[in-house]
Amino acid sequence: MKANFDSIINSDKPVLVDFFAEWCGPCKMQSPILKELATELGDKVKIIKIDVDQNQEIAYRFQIRSVPTLMIFKNGVTKYQQPGVHSKSQIINIINQNL
């Protein structure tokens, strides 16, 4: 996953990464919001989910200490990183700042 992850985040369009865990209640609240955004935003942004238990090396690399944590990358550079559940409007505002 590591090599594939690096190639994904090096995109010239924003990549929203949802760091989550299967056992995390708030993560389950964030998921439907992200699915709705993926439908609405289409090609403007790529949204991927990273299970921190299955991808501990990536979680460690980006110092993910709580889930859910959302990160936005553009051209491989971290543009945003914040833990907690985000509303749809919050995420849209963040993405628009990074288009």
Secondary structure, DSSP 8 states (H G I E B T S, - for coil): -HHHHHHHHT-SS-EEEEEE-TT-HHHHHHHHHHHHHHHHHGGG-EEEEEETTT-HHHHHHTT--SSSEEEEEETTEEEEEEES---HHHHHHHHHHT-
